[in-house]
Amino acid sequence: MATRFINTKVDKYIQLYSNFGKNENITYDRVVEIEIIDRGSGGVSVFSLPPNIIISESETGGVRTTVTCTIADGKINTITITNQGSGYTNNPTVTIQSVVAGGGGAGTDNDPPARTAVFKAYLTVKKRRVFEWDLENAIEINENGVFQIADRVILNANNTDIFSMRLFEISTQSVINTTDKSGNSNQPSFNQGRVIDIGNAIRTTPNDIKLEIQPQTINKIVISIDEGISGNKGINRDIEFYISLKIVEKEPSVIEYGALNNINTSQI
């Protein structure tokens, strides 16, 4: 009697610790202060109307910072940040766009006077966002599998904070994105990567997000972690986390027995 042995699939768990992950060494932040270095050079009256203060876009496609100002005696008096923005990796540049009257209403002057105000922008505490871990042993997925976060722990975070985790560089057809019809040009990109976990630091309900993955070789895990639902905000550098990833490979859907039908299943 001939016997054919088949190895059943064994669930695999990948342990991810934040301090072991390779970080991109890029910081993601929001603007928290605009300092007025010079209100209007040499005490000369420069502005007849409050100018537009333009903050450069963030390098990561996050939300652009917006500010307003007031004037007194032709010089900048106060600066108010109306939106701190997100996703800045360096201090943004500040451009002054003078407002000029005439022609039935106020217009803008993209070439303000030489004697103008000077500002400096400051960012918050540096943050990390994308983490990469190399696997000690590659994982071969020969059949379709299911990929999910089995468990996670986040330390030094407020339980009211919401964290979004997105998976990169592993192919899946489980996720279908929607188009952005908000019409908001500053809308942060929500469709980057594949969301595999979203919720408070202390989870009270199980994570039910499962991604089906196609046959492939997995050598590394790349995950982004952001505070909030969308955007590129990253997380504070003092936050420590552990993630347990679970991969369940499906059994072959068709087994060819050959001439004999005697099969013993042996898990190794």
TORLOMI-735704 format. One record per residue (C-alpha): residue number from 0; residue in one letter; x, y, z. Coordinates in nm, 3 decimals. Layout:
<torlums>
i->NUM&aa->A&east->X&north->Y&up->Z
...
</torlums>
This chain:
<torlums>
i->0&aa->M&east->0.000&north->0.000&up->0.000
i->1&aa->A&east->0.140&north->0.338&up->-0.100
i->2&aa->T&east->0.086&north->0.637&up->0.128
i->3&aa->R&east->0.119&north->1.006&up->0.045
i->4&aa->F&east->0.187&north->1.256&up->0.324
i->5&aa->I&east->0.071&north->1.616&up->0.305
i->6&aa->N&east->0.199&north->1.890&up->0.538
i->7&aa->T&east->-0.090&north->2.092&up->0.675
i->8&aa->K&east->-0.048&north->2.468&up->0.685
i->9&aa->V&east->0.071&north->2.616&up->1.014
i->10&aa->D&east->-0.038&north->2.962&up->1.125
i->11&aa->K&east->0.253&north->3.204&up->1.145
i->12&aa->Y&east->0.290&north->3.492&up->1.392
i->13&aa->I&east->0.529&north->3.781&up->1.328
i->14&aa->Q&east->0.642&north->3.980&up->1.631
i->15&aa->L&east->0.697&north->4.350&up->1.568
i->16&aa->Y&east->0.854&north->4.570&up->1.835
i->17&aa->S&east->0.880&north->4.943&up->1.772
i->18&aa->N&east->1.236&north->4.976&up->1.902
i->19&aa->F&east->1.353&north->4.699&up->1.665
i->20&aa->G&east->1.198&north->4.859&up->1.357
i->21&aa->K&east->1.402&north->5.058&up->1.109
i->22&aa->N&east->1.260&north->5.407&up->1.092
i->23&aa->E&east->1.278&north->5.633&up->0.790
i->24&aa->N&east->1.448&north->5.906&up->0.998
i->25&aa->I&east->1.197&north->6.160&up->0.873
i->26&aa->T&east->0.994&north->6.369&up->1.115
i->27&aa->Y&east->0.632&north->6.459&up->1.065
i->28&aa->D&east->0.491&north->6.757&up->1.245
i->29&aa->R&east->0.254&north->7.047&up->1.261
i->30&aa->V&east->0.328&north->7.419&up->1.299
i->31&aa->V&east->0.271&north->7.544&up->1.654
i->32&aa->E&east->0.424&north->7.891&up->1.645
i->33&aa->I&east->0.506&north->8.169&up->1.400
i->34&aa->E&east->0.753&north->8.414&up->1.551
i->35&aa->I&east->0.760&north->8.773&up->1.424
i->36&aa->I&east->1.129&north->8.854&up->1.375
i->37&aa->D&east->1.070&north->9.193&up->1.213
i->38&aa->R&east->0.728&north->9.360&up->1.211
i->39&aa->G&east->0.821&north->9.591&up->0.924
i->40&aa->S&east->1.183&north->9.683&up->0.863
i->41&aa->G&east->1.325&north->9.989&up->1.032
i->42&aa->G&east->0.997&north->10.101&up->1.183
i->43&aa->V&east->0.873&north->10.208&up->0.838
i->44&aa->S&east->0.501&north->10.170&up->0.767
i->45&aa->V&east->0.476&north->9.894&up->0.507
i->46&aa->F&east->0.120&north->9.763&up->0.497
i->47&aa->S&east->-0.199&north->9.958&up->0.444
i->48&aa->L&east->-0.404&north->9.639&up->0.480
i->49&aa->P&east->-0.325&north->9.311&up->0.662
i->50&aa->P&east->-0.122&north->9.101&up->0.415
i->51&aa->N&east->-0.185&north->8.738&up->0.332
i->52&aa->I&east->0.064&north->8.511&up->0.507
i->53&aa->I&east->0.132&north->8.201&up->0.293
i->54&aa->I&east->0.287&north->7.893&up->0.454
i->55&aa->S&east->0.455&north->7.644&up->0.221
i->56&aa->E&east->0.300&north->7.300&up->0.170
i->57&aa->S&east->0.417&north->7.004&up->0.376
i->58&aa->E&east->0.668&north->6.769&up->0.215
i->59&aa->T&east->0.451&north->6.460&up->0.271
i->60&aa->G&east->0.124&north->6.581&up->0.121
i->61&aa->G&east->-0.036&north->6.663&up->0.456
i->62&aa->V&east->-0.256&north->6.961&up->0.534
i->63&aa->R&east->-0.106&north->7.305&up->0.464
i->64&aa->T&east->-0.077&north->7.539&up->0.764
i->65&aa->T&east->-0.288&north->7.856&up->0.744
i->66&aa->V&east->-0.248&north->8.180&up->0.940
i->67&aa->T&east->-0.396&north->8.529&up->0.959
i->68&aa->C&east->-0.244&north->8.854&up->1.086
i->69&aa->T&east->-0.335&north->9.200&up->1.206
i->70&aa->I&east->-0.147&north->9.528&up->1.152
i->71&aa->A&east->-0.089&north->9.838&up->1.360
i->72&aa->D&east->0.074&north->10.155&up->1.228
i->73&aa->G&east->0.148&north->9.983&up->0.898
i->74&aa->K&east->0.338&north->9.694&up->1.057
i->75&aa->I&east->0.252&north->9.335&up->1.152
i->76&aa->N&east->0.097&north->9.331&up->1.499
i->77&aa->T&east->-0.021&north->8.975&up->1.565
i->78&aa->I&east->-0.012&north->8.634&up->1.395
i->79&aa->T&east->-0.287&north->8.374&up->1.450
i->80&aa->I&east->-0.254&north->8.013&up->1.337
i->81&aa->T&east->-0.594&north->7.904&up->1.205
i->82&aa->N&east->-0.485&north->7.552&up->1.104
i->83&aa->Q&east->-0.163&north->7.392&up->1.233
i->84&aa->G&east->-0.143&north->7.164&up->0.929
i->85&aa->S&east->0.033&north->6.826&up->0.935
i->86&aa->G&east->0.310&north->6.625&up->0.771
i->87&aa->Y&east->0.594&north->6.881&up->0.784
i->88&aa->T&east->0.947&north->6.740&up->0.787
i->89&aa->N&east->1.122&north->7.078&up->0.804
i->90&aa->N&east->1.031&north->7.429&up->0.910
i->91&aa->P&east->0.808&north->7.567&up->0.632
i->92&aa->T&east->0.880&north->7.890&up->0.449
i->93&aa->V&east->0.662&north->8.194&up->0.514
i->94&aa->T&east->0.570&north->8.420&up->0.222
i->95&aa->I&east->0.403&north->8.758&up->0.253
i->96&aa->Q&east->0.146&north->8.855&up->-0.007
i->97&aa->S&east->0.055&north->9.224&up->0.028
i->98&aa->V&east->-0.307&north->9.326&up->-0.009
i->99&aa->V&east->-0.362&north->9.637&up->-0.223
i->100&aa->A&east->-0.681&north->9.837&up->-0.259
i->101&aa->G&east->-0.833&north->9.967&up->-0.582
i->102&aa->G&east->-1.039&north->9.858&up->-0.879
i->103&aa->G&east->-1.357&north->9.814&up->-0.679
i->104&aa->G&east->-1.204&north->9.594&up->-0.412
i->105&aa->A&east->-0.891&north->9.468&up->-0.248
i->106&aa->G&east->-0.646&north->9.270&up->-0.458
i->107&aa->T&east->-0.315&north->9.101&up->-0.394
i->108&aa->D&east->0.040&north->9.203&up->-0.473
i->109&aa->N&east->0.279&north->8.912&up->-0.522
i->110&aa->D&east->0.576&north->9.151&up->-0.518
i->111&aa->P&east->0.555&north->9.316&up->-0.175
i->112&aa->P&east->0.778&north->9.608&up->-0.077
i->113&aa->A&east->1.143&north->9.541&up->-0.006
i->114&aa->R&east->1.095&north->9.669&up->0.346
i->115&aa->T&east->0.874&north->9.391&up->0.474
i->116&aa->A&east->0.819&north->9.174&up->0.780
i->117&aa->V&east->1.020&north->8.863&up->0.865
i->118&aa->F&east->0.885&north->8.549&up->1.033
i->119&aa->K&east->1.009&north->8.215&up->1.163
i->120&aa->A&east->0.798&north->7.899&up->1.195
i->121&aa->Y&east->0.838&north->7.641&up->1.470
i->122&aa->L&east->0.727&north->7.278&up->1.473
i->123&aa->T&east->0.613&north->7.047&up->1.750
i->124&aa->V&east->0.801&north->6.751&up->1.897
i->125&aa->K&east->0.941&north->6.524&up->1.629
i->126&aa->K&east->0.733&north->6.223&up->1.529
i->127&aa->R&east->0.790&north->5.889&up->1.360
i->128&aa->R&east->0.559&north->5.733&up->1.107
i->129&aa->V&east->0.683&north->5.446&up->0.886
i->130&aa->F&east->0.849&north->5.141&up->1.043
i->131&aa->E&east->1.023&north->4.854&up->0.863
i->132&aa->W&east->1.123&north->4.514&up->1.002
i->133&aa->D&east->1.332&north->4.250&up->0.821
i->134&aa->L&east->1.229&north->3.890&up->0.887
i->135&aa->E&east->1.490&north->3.643&up->1.008
i->136&aa->N&east->1.334&north->3.383&up->0.777
i->137&aa->A&east->1.132&north->3.462&up->0.466
i->138&aa->I&east->0.771&north->3.342&up->0.459
i->139&aa->E&east->0.661&north->3.162&up->0.144
i->140&aa->I&east->0.290&north->3.194&up->0.071
i->141&aa->N&east->0.208&north->2.924&up->-0.185
i->142&aa->E&east->-0.169&north->2.954&up->-0.161
i->143&aa->N&east->-0.381&north->3.256&up->-0.080
i->144&aa->G&east->-0.355&north->3.354&up->0.285
i->145&aa->V&east->-0.521&north->3.581&up->0.539
i->146&aa->F&east->-0.320&north->3.858&up->0.705
i->147&aa->Q&east->-0.434&north->4.041&up->1.020
i->148&aa->I&east->-0.319&north->4.199&up->1.345
i->149&aa->A&east->-0.388&north->3.940&up->1.614
i->150&aa->D&east->-0.295&north->4.170&up->1.900
i->151&aa->R&east->-0.119&north->4.497&up->1.971
i->152&aa->V&east->-0.010&north->4.701&up->2.272
i->153&aa->I&east->0.064&north->5.075&up->2.268
i->154&aa->L&east->0.241&north->5.232&up->2.566
i->155&aa->N&east->0.274&north->5.597&up->2.673
i->156&aa->A&east->-0.040&north->5.697&up->2.483
i->157&aa->N&east->-0.372&north->5.839&up->2.595
i->158&aa->N&east->-0.658&north->5.595&up->2.558
i->159&aa->T&east->-0.861&north->5.870&up->2.391
i->160&aa->D&east->-0.608&north->5.885&up->2.105
i->161&aa->I&east->-0.700&north->5.694&up->1.790
i->162&aa->F&east->-0.423&north->5.520&up->1.593
i->163&aa->S&east->-0.437&north->5.403&up->1.232
i->164&aa->M&east->-0.204&north->5.129&up->1.108
i->165&aa->R&east->-0.148&north->5.077&up->0.736
i->166&aa->L&east->0.031&north->4.795&up->0.558
i->167&aa->F&east->0.268&north->4.853&up->0.265
i->168&aa->E&east->0.458&north->4.637&up->0.012
i->169&aa->I&east->0.241&north->4.325&up->0.050
i->170&aa->S&east->0.000&north->4.270&up->-0.237
i->171&aa->T&east->-0.370&north->4.221&up->-0.162
i->172&aa->Q&east->-0.691&north->4.258&up->-0.356
i->173&aa->S&east->-0.915&north->4.264&up->-0.049
i->174&aa->V&east->-0.934&north->4.643&up->-0.024
i->175&aa->I&east->-1.137&north->4.861&up->-0.261
i->176&aa->N&east->-1.074&north->5.234&up->-0.219
i->177&aa->T&east->-1.326&north->5.511&up->-0.280
i->178&aa->T&east->-1.262&north->5.837&up->-0.463
i->179&aa->D&east->-1.237&north->6.167&up->-0.279
i->180&aa->K&east->-1.528&north->6.391&up->-0.378
i->181&aa->S&east->-1.486&north->6.643&up->-0.096
i->182&aa->G&east->-1.339&north->6.907&up->-0.328
i->183&aa->N&east->-1.094&north->6.998&up->-0.051
i->184&aa->S&east->-0.748&north->7.038&up->-0.203
i->185&aa->N&east->-0.591&north->7.015&up->0.144
i->186&aa->Q&east->-0.762&north->6.685&up->0.221
i->187&aa->P&east->-0.501&north->6.437&up->0.349
i->188&aa->S&east->-0.470&north->6.113&up->0.156
i->189&aa->F&east->-0.666&north->5.834&up->0.325
i->190&aa->N&east->-0.607&north->5.568&up->0.060
i->191&aa->Q&east->-0.232&north->5.527&up->0.112
i->192&aa->G&east->-0.139&north->5.173&up->0.208
i->193&aa->R&east->-0.399&north->4.927&up->0.341
i->194&aa->V&east->-0.560&north->4.991&up->0.680
i->195&aa->I&east->-0.507&north->4.681&up->0.896
i->196&aa->D&east->-0.598&north->4.828&up->1.235
i->197&aa->I&east->-0.771&north->5.140&up->1.362
i->198&aa->G&east->-0.883&north->5.224&up->1.714
i->199&aa->N&east->-0.791&north->5.354&up->2.058
i->200&aa->A&east->-0.461&north->5.273&up->2.227
i->201&aa->I&east->-0.640&north->5.027&up->2.458
i->202&aa->R&east->-0.860&north->4.808&up->2.241
i->203&aa->T&east->-1.198&north->4.705&up->2.383
i->204&aa->T&east->-1.320&north->4.508&up->2.080
i->205&aa->P&east->-1.135&north->4.253&up->1.865
i->206&aa->N&east->-0.978&north->4.368&up->1.540
i->207&aa->D&east->-1.181&north->4.214&up->1.258
i->208&aa->I&east->-0.984&north->4.354&up->0.963
i->209&aa->K&east->-0.850&north->4.061&up->0.759
i->210&aa->L&east->-0.666&north->4.104&up->0.429
i->211&aa->E&east->-0.644&north->3.819&up->0.183
i->212&aa->I&east->-0.297&north->3.804&up->0.031
i->213&aa->Q&east->-0.188&north->3.634&up->-0.289
i->214&aa->P&east->0.100&north->3.383&up->-0.324
i->215&aa->Q&east->0.425&north->3.570&up->-0.261
i->216&aa->T&east->0.745&north->3.573&up->-0.062
i->217&aa->I&east->0.745&north->3.801&up->0.243
i->218&aa->N&east->1.090&north->3.920&up->0.350
i->219&aa->K&east->0.996&north->4.230&up->0.546
i->220&aa->I&east->0.702&north->4.411&up->0.704
i->221&aa->V&east->0.642&north->4.783&up->0.643
i->222&aa->I&east->0.373&north->4.955&up->0.848
i->223&aa->S&east->0.283&north->5.320&up->0.897
i->224&aa->I&east->0.128&north->5.438&up->1.223
i->225&aa->D&east->-0.057&north->5.768&up->1.252
i->226&aa->E&east->-0.251&north->5.944&up->1.522
i->227&aa->G&east->-0.606&north->5.994&up->1.395
i->228&aa->I&east->-0.794&north->5.844&up->1.103
i->229&aa->S&east->-0.625&north->6.016&up->0.810
i->230&aa->G&east->-0.321&north->6.227&up->0.733
i->231&aa->N&east->0.052&north->6.186&up->0.785
i->232&aa->K&east->0.081&north->6.290&up->1.148
i->233&aa->G&east->0.289&north->5.998&up->1.273
i->234&aa->I&east->0.326&north->5.925&up->1.644
i->235&aa->N&east->0.521&north->6.083&up->1.927
i->236&aa->R&east->0.874&north->5.945&up->1.953
i->237&aa->D&east->0.822&north->5.829&up->2.314
i->238&aa->I&east->0.535&north->5.597&up->2.219
i->239&aa->E&east->0.634&north->5.230&up->2.239
i->240&aa->F&east->0.432&north->4.954&up->2.076
i->241&aa->Y&east->0.420&north->4.580&up->2.007
i->242&aa->I&east->0.225&north->4.418&up->1.721
i->243&aa->S&east->0.153&north->4.050&up->1.668
i->244&aa->L&east->0.078&north->3.980&up->1.300
i->245&aa->K&east->-0.097&north->3.657&up->1.209
i->246&aa->I&east->-0.074&north->3.488&up->0.869
i->247&aa->V&east->-0.307&north->3.197&up->0.797
i->248&aa->E&east->-0.231&north->3.022&up->0.468
i->249&aa->K&east->-0.523&north->2.842&up->0.307
i->250&aa->E&east->-0.511&north->2.471&up->0.241
i->251&aa->P&east->-0.485&north->2.368&up->-0.126
i->252&aa->S&east->-0.829&north->2.370&up->-0.286
i->253&aa->V&east->-0.747&north->2.072&up->-0.510
i->254&aa->I&east->-0.538&north->1.768&up->-0.418
i->255&aa->E&east->-0.444&north->1.515&up->-0.683
i->256&aa->Y&east->-0.432&north->1.168&up->-0.533
i->257&aa->G&east->-0.280&north->0.982&up->-0.826
i->258&aa->A&east->-0.356&north->0.609&up->-0.844
i->259&aa->L&east->-0.423&north->0.566&up->-0.471
i->260&aa->N&east->-0.660&north->0.750&up->-0.240
i->261&aa->N&east->-0.489&north->0.668&up->0.089
i->262&aa->I&east->-0.370&north->0.997&up->0.244
i->263&aa->N&east->-0.242&north->1.054&up->0.594
i->264&aa->T&east->-0.230&north->1.416&up->0.710
i->265&aa->S&east->0.073&north->1.479&up->0.925
i->266&aa->Q&east->0.144&north->1.823&up->1.077
i->267&aa->I&east->0.515&north->1.890&up->1.100
</torlums>
